């Protein structure tokens, strides 16, 4: 994979995770068609960020996962890749689901209406399985259902790769998927169909080298400008025709990947881009922990400020988001310190030494 493409993907991760986080900070206007919203300037700004921009984050992340899955499968093979994804996707998902499940259990045991759809206190084992693994229900740590879907995408990735290589068939499937995304057609056993569709598009983009297609700067400027104008217009349209807002908003997400790909190119050699790339390694930790941290911030605010966060939702939203991104590196480095203390690094070094000695005893002969 070209180094520039890898850098642009690295740059995008924290930006996209920030969009996902913005949808989950309390009193945001994610999925606004289910809410009664007065036409105020504050509501308009909130709607632009969490009602229009936030839904773009997860589709673009799914494209990145799909794009990288092809080279990962080529590098590791199917069996080894799935083992790696169990370690890097399923295990973190279960750990952070358990942390949140413990909060839910504690709240339910004290009579609080914490996740009434997920009975953990005096519940059965099936509730705990769903809380941890999201088998057929949103897990304890709600946003982590995304990891369940991505893991299933990796399970079927060989089939998706084969389908993507037939260009006409792949384009037909992508067109059908786009229609299903815009008109929100649900499927059984799947939480979000668009995750699978965008993952497939990422595979298609890799196999047909879409990331390497150059767009002249004039066209890039036109696309970026169109996006800047589209976001407030779509947000404003909510107050005029609420019934069609979701359809228009979903249609906007179809342009998310190309928009953010162009944006990543513009930011690549800037200080902002360098900062995003530096923070990128903490992005997954932000995603894993943000719902847990939001819940903790809610309790801390209620106890020490003495008022409901709903009464100060703008200040609380800023405070909560800042804490999420400040605490994530602490979680990240604490985890790696713990792994080091367990001797995992030493085990890896010992394995490397064994491999090196094996090569010294039985050198590999290269043919030219």
N, C-alpha and C positions, 0 to 999 in steps of 0.2 A: 504494500500500500504506500503511495507517495507520502512523504513526510508532511507536506503542506495539508493534505486531507486529514491526516491524523491530528495535526495541530488544530485545525478548524473544529474537528469533533471535540477535542479536549476543551477548547474555548467555549463551545456551545453548552456543555453539560451543566455548569453552574447557573447559566442564564435560564435554561429550560427548567431546572429544578426550582429556581426561584419563582417561576410562573406557577408551578404545581403547588408550592408552599402558599403562594398568595391566594389560592382558591380555598385553603383550609383554615386560614386565620379566622377566628370567630367574627361573625357579622359581616362576612363578605357576601357578595351577590353572585356567587357561582350558581348556575342553573336558575337564573332570575325569574323565569316564566312561572315558577311555583310560588313566587313571593309577591306581596303587595308593596310596591315601591312608589313613594311620592317623587314628583319631578323636581328635585333640588340639585344644586350644583355638586354637593358632596356625593349624592347618590349617583350622579352622572359620572364623576371621577371614579367612584368605586365600581360602577358598572363597566367602565372602559377597561379597568385593570383585571378584575376578577370575573366579569361576565363575558368579556370579549377576548382579551389576551390570554388569560389563564388556560382556557381549553385548548390552546395551540401547543402547550408544553408537552403533554403526554403523547400526542401523535408524532411530533418530531423526535422525541426520545425513542419511540418505537421504531422509527425509520433508522435511527443510528444503531439500535440493537440488531435490526435485520441486516443492515449493511455490514456490520462487523461479524455477523454469524457465518458468512460465507468463508472468509479467510480463517476464522477460528476452526471451522469444520475441516478445512483443508490442512490446517496445521496439526490438529490434535486427533482427528478421526472422531466418529460419532460417539463411541463408548466413552472415550476419555473426556470429550467435550461435555457430555451429560454429567459425568462425575464432577467435573469442575463447576458446572452450573448448580449442581446440588450444594456444593460447598460455598459458592459465592452468591447464590440467589436464595435457595430454599432455607439453608441454615440461618442466615441473617434475618430472613422473613420470620421464621419460627421464634427466634430469640426476641425480636422486637414485638412480635405479636404477644408473646408470653408476658413481656413487661407491661404491655397495655392491658392484657387480660387480667393481670394482678390488680391493676387499678379498678377495672370494671367489677371484679369480684369483691373488692373492698367496698366500693360504692354500693353495690347491690346488697351486701351484707349489712349495711347501715341504713337500708331503706331508701336509697337514692334511685331515681329513675335512670340509671346508667345503662345504655344500650338495651332497652327492653326487648329488642328482637333477638338478643343473645343471652340466654339464661345460663349464667355460669355459677351463681350461688344457688345451691340446691337444684342444679340442673343435671343433665345426663352427660355421658361421655361424648355423645355426638356434638353437643354444643361446644365442648372443648376442642374437638377435632376441627370443627369449623372455625373456631376462634384462632387456632394456630395455623391451619393449612388452607383455609378458604375453599373447602371442597365444593360446597354449593351455596355458600352464604358469605357475605362480606366479612372479613376477619376482624379480630379485636382491634387491631391497628388498621383502621379502614383503608387508607391509601395504599396499603401493601398488597391489595388484591392485584395491583399492577404487576407485581413480581410473580404471582401465580400465573397470570396470563402470559407473561414473557417466557417463563419456564416452559409452558405448554407450546409456545411458539418454537422454542429450541427443540422440543421433542419431535415436532413435525417438520423441522427445517429441511431435511433431505428432500421431502416431497415438494416443499415450496420452491426449493432450488431447481428441481427438475421442471416444475411448471413455469418458472420464470424464464427459462432458457428458450421456450417457444414464444417469440415476441408477440405474435398475434393473439395467441391464447392468453398470455399474461396481460396484455392490454385490455382484452375483453373482460377478464376477471377484475382488473383494477377499475374499469368503468362501472361494472355491476357493484363493486365494493363502494365506490364513490356515491352512487345512488342510495345504497343502504345506509351509508354514514349520514348523508344529508337528511334523509327521511327517517332516521333512527329506527331501523328495523331490528328488533331483538332476535337473538337465537338462543336455543336451549343450552344450558351448561356453560354459557359464556357470559361474563359480566360486561365486557366491552368489546364488541366485534371490531371496532376501528383499530384496536391494538394489533390484532392479527392482520388486518388489511394493510396497515402502515408498515408492519414488520415485513410483509411480503413485498411492499414497494421498496423497502430498503434493500432486500435481496435483488430485486429487479434492477435497482440503481447500480448495484455493485456489478452484476453480470453484464450490464450493457453500458458501463462506464459513464453514467450520467453525471457523476461528480466532477469529471474531467472536462465536461462541455464548457467552453468559455462563452460568456455573455459580455458584449461590449458595455462600456461604462455608461453610455447613454441609456441603454435599456435597463441596466441595473438601477440607475437613478430613477427611472420611470416606475419600476416595480417598488422600490423603497418608498417613493413619494405616494404612490397609490395606497400602500399599506398604512402610511401615516394618516392619510385622509379617511381611509375606510373605517378605522377603529372608532373614532368619535361619531362618524355617521351611523354606524351600526348600533352603537350605544344609544344614540339619540332616537333611532327608529323604534327602540323598545317602548318609549313613551307615547308613540303614535299608533303602533300596531303590535301589541304584545303577542298576539297569536302566531305571527310569522317570524318572531325574533329567533327562535331556536333553529329554524330552517336556514335563515340567513347566516346566523352565527356558525352553524356547522359547515356551510358552504365556504366561509372564510378559512376554516381550518385546512381545507384542501390546498390552499396556497401557502400554508405555514412552512412546509419544508423548503421550498424554493426561496421564500422570503428570508428565513433565518440562515440559509446557506449563503446567500448573497451578503447578509449582514455580517456573518462570521468572516468573510473575506475582507470586508471593509475594516473590521476591528483587529484583524490578525496582527498587524505591525504597530498597533497603538498601545499606549500605557493601559488603557482599559482592557484591551485584549490580553496583555501580559498578566494583568492582575487576575483576570478570569482563569487563565491557564494555570496560574500559581495556585488558585483556590480549588481547581477542578478535582483534585484527589479527595477532597472532603465532600464532594457532591452527593455521593451515594449515602454517606453517613447523614447528611442533611435530610435526604429523603426518608431514610429509615427512622430517624428520631424526631422528625418535626411534629408529628401528631402528639407524641408523648410529651415533648417540650411545651407545646401549646397548652395541653391539659395542665401541666405543672405551673405554667405562667398564669393560667386562669385562677388556680387556687391561691398562688402567692399574691396576685393582684387583689383578689377578693379579701384576703386576710389582712394584708399590710396597708393597702390603700383604703380599704373599708367601703368600697363601692363596687357595683357590678361593672364588669368590663363593657357591658352593653351601653352603659351611660357614657363611656369614654372610648367608644370603639375605634376612633381614628388614632388616638394616642396609644391605646392598647395594641392596635394592629402593628404600629411602627415598633413599639417596645418588644412585642412578641417576635416579630420577624428578625429584629436585631439579635435577640437572645438565641434564636435558632441557629443563625449563622456564626455566632461567637462560640456557642457551646459545641458545635459539631467537631471542630478540630480537637477539642478536649476529649470527646468520645473516641475519635479516631486514634489519637496518640495513646490514650489509655488502653485501648484494645491492643494496639501493636506492642505496647510495653508488656501487657499481660501475656501475649503470645510468646514474646521473647523470654519472659520468666518461665514459661512452661517448657522452654528448651526447643521450641519448634525451629527456630533459626539454626540452632546447633545441629538438629537432626538433618536439616536441609544441607548444611555444610558437610556433614558426615557422608550423606548420600553423594554429594558432588565429589568428595575425595575418593570414594569407592569407584565412581565412574571414571575419574581421572586415572586411578591406578589400573583399572581394567583396560583403558586405552593404551597405557604404557606397556602392559603385558601383551595385549593383542591389538597392535596399532591398526587403524583403519586405512586400507589402501585406496587411494583415489585414482580414478581413471580419467584421462584427459582426452 
